[in-house]
Structure formats: C-alpha cells, structure tokens
Amino acid sequence: MRALSTALFLTIAFVACKKSGNEEAGKGGGSGQAPSSKQLTIGFAQVGAESAWRTAETGSIRAEADKRKVNLKFSDAQGKQENQITAVRGIIAQGVDAIILAPVVETGWEPVLIEAKQAKIPVVLVDRGIKTSDESLYATLIASDFVAEGKMAAEWMAKKLGGKAAIVELQGTPGSAPAIDRKKGFEEGLKAHPEMKIIASQSGDFRRSNGKEVMEALLKKHGKEITAVYAHNDDMALGAIQAIEESGAKPGTDVIVVSVDGTKDAFTAMVDGKLNASVECNPLLGPMAFDAAEKAIKGETLPKRQVVQDQLFDTANAKDVIATRQY
Ligand code: AHR
C-alpha cells in the first residue's frame, strides 16, 4: 500500500513538474527548461524500413540517442499514416520530452500535432515536411530540398541525352513530400527541354521490389521506346535496373537511369556503369535532430526550416567517392 502511494505520488509529481516547466517556456512549441542532469526521453516516429536510405536514417537517430544517453521510444509505422498517428498518440501518452517525427505523407497531421502541443511536447520534423496552416504545431523541419533534387536530376539527364528522351518516372509513396516535390522539381527542370518527355509515371512506393515490378510492366508496354528512367529513389532505380537487364537491354547504356539518395548500392551500380547518376539525399540526420529537440525542450525558438545540402554524383566520380560513403 505504502509502495503504491509512493508510486502514485511520484507520477503526480513528475506530471506536475513537467507541466510547470512547460508553462514557463511557452515559446517555439518547446517545453520547459530541462534540468541538465535529467535523462531525456524522446519519441521517434519513423515511416518504416522501405529503403536503404530509411534504414540509414533510423541508424543515425538510434546512434545519436545512444551517444547522448537519451531514452529513445522508437516506433515503425510500416509505411502507414494511421499507424504513425497511433504511435505518436502513444508517445504523447508516455509523457516524453520531445517527439521526432518523419511523416509518411504531407497531410492529415493537425489533430495529433494539436494533441502534442496541448501536452506541451515539442515536435521536430525530420526528412519530410507536412502541409499545415499552423506552423506552431512543430518546432522545426530538418530536410533536404526535394524540389532542387528533382531539378538536378532533370538537368543532368537533359545534358546526358542532348535534350531528347522518352522518360519513365518511378514515383515514391503517393502523398509523401519527396514524391510530390521530386516530381515537381523534375518537371520544372524539363521545362527548358521540350523534347524530354515523360511517357509514363507510376508509383513504386520507394521500394526495390515495386520498382522492378513497375518497370517490368512499363517495359512490356513501351519496350524500346523508353530511353531513360527517373526514379525518386535508389532502391526503385536498382529494381528497375534488374528489370531492364532481364529484358535483355543494358541499363546505363541502352536506358539511362538517374535516381535520388546516393546510397552505397547506388554507388556500386554507378561504378558498374548500370546507374548513371544519383542525387544525394543525406539521411544522417541524428545529430541535427537531437540538437533541435534539445533546444526546443529548453524553449528556444528554432528556424522553421533547416535545409540539408545535397549534391549529384555520377559514373564519372562514383569510384573516387564510394569508399567514403557512410550509408
Ligand atoms: O523521405 C526520403 C525518402 O524516403 C528517400 O529518398 C527514400 O529512399 C525514402 O524511403
């Protein structure tokens, strides 16, 4: 009985202490001043494990949590927004100090983010942005510029193919920020090249197996008409490369393949001459994410957008760089 009432007292004291701290901070979506000795508990709501990029991002967040001795509450939504919303609700209920969220899709986040705000738990968005009219629902977004990535891919492809191509586009997860923005950026980049035409565009959900399946179907439909593939990530490009090879054509030569991410496997494919170019998208966001979370917990106001810088690699420089790749 005594143990039970002690536990009850401690729980009430913890909630009260957290609440009063939060009220003091009152800015930037942040909670109260965390005592420096207190171990932080931070939730990470991850999309899933659909690609090598995603696995690298999870590894980076986990490694940084270990380094900082943060108690990390990890959840994997298996690519489904409803799972992720449930996970965020569960994380809020655990009374965490902050939430790191990599949102599956752009829309539909307001209700759960309002719940986080009401609980005075700051939310740091990593990798993918959301659509909301209320920017106070999150502390900051740390992500690459996906539009710029798409543009870089288009410009490289147009140069490589002399401004003329019949392109197949493999899109990422429908409704996700990288799928929407990489498509937009690619189309913007093609505007100056009227003979660079997208003849088919389909989702492969950022997965290698789907990239292969979609490419097989498109090869059946369009055959030799296809001169280039633009894939929204490396995994789908690698699946497409397999499909092209199985059709008897040479990826990288008969069909030019350009993608996004810059993973180790993509570098190997570039060194082998099967993938022509990959625009890097850095997934090693752990250090920036925890820096942001710690600042938000202290009540500091953060810039709403922190852009991760990327660059394009191709068959000309892949072999010089491959040994230094970390993911
Ligand atoms: O949001 C980033 C994208 O998601 C990566 O490009 C892709 O590989 C991933 O699954």
Residues whose N, C-alpha, C, O or C-beta is under 5 A from the ligand:
A	BS01	AHR	E50 S51 W53 R54 D127 R128 P178 F206 H232 N233 V260 D261
